[in-house]
Amino acid sequence: MTGPGSKPSSAPDPRVALDRETDGTLRVRLSGRWALAGGVPPADEILHELESGPPAARLVLESGDLEGWDSSLVTFVHEVAAPASDRGMALDVSGLPEGARRLLDLALAVKPRVEPPAVEDDALTARVGGVALRAWGTAGDGLTFLGETVLAFGALVRGRARFRRVDLVHAFEATGVAALGIVALINFLIGAVLAFVGAVQLQQFGASIYVANLVGIGVFRELGALMTGIVMAGRTGAAFAATLGTMTVNEEVDALRTMGLRPVEFLVLPRVLATSLMMPALVAYADLQGLLGGLFVGVTVLDLGTVEYLRQIQVSVALRHFWIGLAKGVAFGAVVALTGTYYGIRCGRSAAAVGEAATKAVVMGIVLVVVVDAIATVVLHVLHL
């Protein structure tokens, strides 16, 4: 902002004159053209006079010979007026331009916020209590987020959910086709390791053929879904948290709320839906890779025939084991997507917070996948399935 009396760059440079009067008044006269481009004089002389000189009861700021000004004038005056006000001096700014007075009033009206020093208690009970309180708060907030997601699914069933179909298609691609490589590698190696460990023991009893039973039931019922869930937690869960966390930092989530869109419907629902629906397909693919890993060990280490290995799997593995693995895949997919989107939506407002959100999403996603698998195993045992 420039005053109405501003002149071209040939106007005199900004000047400051300081006078101390006999009645205790400290008078500061500002003249010349005050502009950021031309530079402004430092306020050190006036601040030094306030600190080391005789106490003054009144500070008068005048600008009778001012030929132009912008925000540099207000900054200079505020730098001088703030410490004077803190010392209890009366301020007289009637000699400044009206616009500068208004800006100065706004600047002086906002007092700097002083945070009380944080008191840390190193006692073990205090630290344990703090962790427990944070965990309780996170659990409550997580249940709220889960409730919002359930309501969004209800809106989807009624045909009222608002999200872009292209986001759903991209989520299907990111959680399905793009994950085939890492899922295949991990589960092939898991099947091979499981077969090799079983072979070491079964060869002692001449029962090498039962490696197929071990690999078939272990992969179909447990390891195929479990390892796929862990891989997806580290891959897809972290990606969801980083994407939504970046949107939170860039205030895109706030913009959605401003436009009347619910972020849970627009951002969370497509990702949870795509991950939950693609996980059974990934688990079936993982089961196939695990069986191939076991077949590789059976043929190369145990000298089993391919037909013999596959026939033993057909005889020993019931169809229910396959369906149990697929059902676990749906549950693991929902857990991974909900964890990643939760930490993304609840991300802080800094770049460091995005990395922290991704880390928490991976850790909590893996933990919850294992917990859900343990609970499902106990329930299935009770139901004799």
Secondary structure, 3 states (H helix, E strand, C coil): CCCCCCCCCCCCCCEEEEEECCCCEEEEEEEEECCCCCCCCCCHHHHHHHHHCCCCCEEEEEEEEEEECCHHHHHHHHHHHHHHHHCCCEEEEEECCHHHHHHHHHHHHCCCCCCCCCCCCCCHHHHHHHHHHHHHHHHHHHHHHHHHHHHHHHHHHCCCCCCCHHHHHHHHHHHCHHHHHHHHHHHHHHHHHHHHHHHHHHHHHCCHHHHHHHHHHHHHHHHHHHHHHHHHHHHHHHHHHHHHHHHHHCCHHHHHHHCCCCHHHHHHHHHHHHHHHHHHHHHHHHHHHHHHHHHHHHHHCCCCCHHHHHHHHHHHCCHHHHHHHHHHHHHHHHHHHHHHHHHHHCCCCCHHHHHHHHHHHHHHHHHHHHHHHHHHHHHHHHCCC
